[in-house]
Amino acid sequence: MFLEIRFTLADVGDPGRSDAKQMIDYFSSRLNPTATIEMQSQAAVFLRAEGLSGLPYLEPLLSRRREVDLSREDLTNAQVNLTGLGALSMGTIRGLVPFNQEERLHTAIANWICDGTNAKSLDVSGYCICALGEIGSRFNPIIEKLGNIVVSPLRQKENATITERACALRMLNRLDQSTIHAFKTTDAWKELCKTFEIWLANEPRDR
């Protein structure tokens, strides 16, 4: 479903998390509006590993991601990485602290990722679905969005084996297990079970 990351640390230099100033310079310069989208996308991907140290960079990352038109299907690799993998970075870091729906940035991130699940690009929408599970909050708009995806029809060109609605069901189970029983008769439930069967069948066995 998702694109591979087309670059490595060797391509851009290690941000060097042991050096706080180097880390600040790295993310500040690459999440700047004047940076190229390739540089912005690299920072969006690597930010996920920074944990709580990445909190100051969530707002500039959100601003950069809003500059990408998600109504287009033909996004570049850099645009997909900035928006899709950037959503995973934001969801992961946001999930490390208690969610406060009264906090403007908290709700802005959650709402943007919810909107990102409607992206024309299947790669971006898939990453955003996973990012909602990373936030780790029972924020009503997130639960409602995932529930709506679970009962939605398959999208055109979607992978019929690993579907977005099955992924949404798995994220919903992560956030609020009490809600998933209502979806036991859905196609998403069957698809998720089939996905687990495939994973188990391909799991390495000890010899």
Residue pairs with C-beta under 8 A, 6 or more apart in sequence:
1 122
1 123
1 126
1 158
1 159
1 162
1 164
1 167
2 84
2 123
2 126
2 127
3 77
3 80
3 81
3 84
3 123
5 45
5 81
5 85
6 77
6 81
7 42
9 15
9 46
11 42
12 39
12 42
15 22
15 23
15 26
15 27
15 46
16 22
16 23
16 26
17 23
17 49
17 50
17 53
20 53
23 50
23 53
26 43
26 46
27 43
27 47
27 50
27 54
27 57
28 57
28 60
29 35
29 39
30 39
30 40
30 42
30 43
31 40
31 43
31 44
31 57
31 60
31 61
31 64
32 60
33 63
33 64
35 43
37 76
37 78
37 79
37 82
38 78
40 64
40 78
40 82
41 77
41 78
41 79
41 81
41 82
41 85
41 86
42 81
43 57
43 61
44 61
44 64
44 65
44 81
44 82
44 85
44 86
44 89
45 81
45 85
45 86
45 89
47 54
47 57
47 61
47 86
47 89
47 93
48 54
48 85
48 88
48 89
48 92
48 93
50 57
50 93
51 93
51 96
52 93
52 96
52 97
54 89
54 93
55 93
55 97
58 90
58 93
58 94
58 105
58 109
59 105
61 86
61 89
61 90
62 90
62 105
62 108
62 109
62 112
64 82
64 86
65 82
65 83
65 86
65 87
65 112
66 112
68 75
68 79
68 82
68 83
70 83
70 115
70 116
70 118
70 119
70 120
70 121
70 124
71 119
71 120
72 120
72 121
73 120
73 121
75 83
75 121
75 123
75 124
80 121
80 123
80 124
80 127
83 116
83 119
83 124
83 127
83 128
84 116
84 119
84 121
84 123
84 124
84 126
84 127
84 128
85 127
87 112
87 113
87 116
87 124
87 127
87 128
87 131
88 127
88 130
88 131
88 134
90 109
90 113
90 131
91 109
91 113
91 130
91 131
91 132
91 133
91 134
91 135
92 131
92 134
94 106
94 109
94 110
94 134
94 135
94 136
94 137
95 134
95 135
95 136
95 137
99 106
99 110
99 135
99 136
99 137
99 139
100 106
101 107
101 139
107 139
109 135
110 132
110 135
110 137
110 139
110 141
110 142
111 141
113 128
113 131
113 132
113 135
114 128
114 132
114 141
114 142
114 145
116 124
116 125
116 127
116 128
116 131
117 125
117 128
117 129
117 132
117 145
117 149
117 164
117 168
118 125
119 125
119 128
122 155
122 157
122 158
122 159
122 164
125 155
125 164
126 164
126 167
129 146
129 149
129 164
129 167
129 168
129 171
130 167
130 171
132 142
132 145
132 146
132 168
132 171
132 175
133 170
133 171
133 172
133 174
133 175
135 142
136 174
136 175
137 175
138 175
138 176
142 175
143 172
143 175
143 176
143 179
146 168
146 169
146 171
146 172
146 175
147 168
147 172
147 179
147 183
149 164
149 165
149 168
150 165
150 168
150 169
150 172
150 183
150 186
150 188
151 165
151 183
151 186
151 188
152 164
152 165
154 160
154 163
154 165
155 164
158 164
161 191
161 194
161 195
161 198
162 195
163 188
163 191
165 186
165 187
165 188
165 191
166 188
166 189
166 191
166 192
166 195
168 188
169 180
169 183
169 186
169 188
169 189
169 192
170 192
172 179
172 180
172 183
173 180
183 189
